[in-house]
């Protein structure tokens, strides 16, 4: 069997017009080739589809069934073409983004996520909270399209771009003497009980802040090790010690603690947008990347 889509279109035209001449004009072809293609179609189907006389053309029972099926087939083909085009244009499909716990607190990130969802409601936007180091393997394997992470050593297989460079701030219990200061130094913070990330959690902030301390030959007195930034904030508010987090977390305001600037000028942290160099990126991912970078540059 070698039935082509054009055979179905030819047959539908004749079946709807019930006149070979009118159908040929509608298809913009001459009548003899049309009659020949219908005959070939009937041979392929193995059934008479049209009853012809010198004065009329009508559908046989087999022809009526074949007309309904042909319309359905062409409709499915049109739908498949439309779906593929929308997927290629980034209007449908799936976008998988990994992000660290601090990413949603960044205005450019939250605004871009909201705007993208509104502009492309048929794209399934799957966000996954995952620590910086734990994003590397999924990005390489293709189970994540994009990653939002703090600066950390990356393999050559991944590309990255800075979307935010922000100051680090000290977090100090409200009743602590340092809470009244306009700014504090790393030396002063290193003397206090420090609430910080467990080094095995894999957050990029651990490397960021411990690396900053080491540049000044300092080693904080770790009193509590936890897995989440929000837990750090809660424990500082409870008076368990001091800590340091990026300024984007300042959107969390608790009356029991204060956010205080750090004197050292290099007390900063970067948020990166990361993707695979060697995997073809879908249109949805490329669009979100462009949108986020534009928002971050505003």
Secondary structure, DSSP 8 states (H G I E B T S, - for coil): ----HHHHHHHHHHHHHS-HHHHHHHHTS-HHHHHHHHHHHHHHHTS--EEE-SS-EEE-HHHHHHHHHHHHHHHHHHHHHHHHHHHHTTSSEEEEEEE-TTGGGSHHHHHHHHHHHHH-TTEEEEEEE--HHHHHHHHHHTS-SEEEEES----TTEEEEEEEEEEEEEEEETTSGGGGSSEE-HHHHHTSEEEEE-TTS--HHHHHHHHHHHHTT---EEEEEES-HHHHHHHHHTTS-BEEEEGGGGGS--TTEEEEEESSTT-EEEEEEEEESSS---HHHHHHHHHHHHHHH-
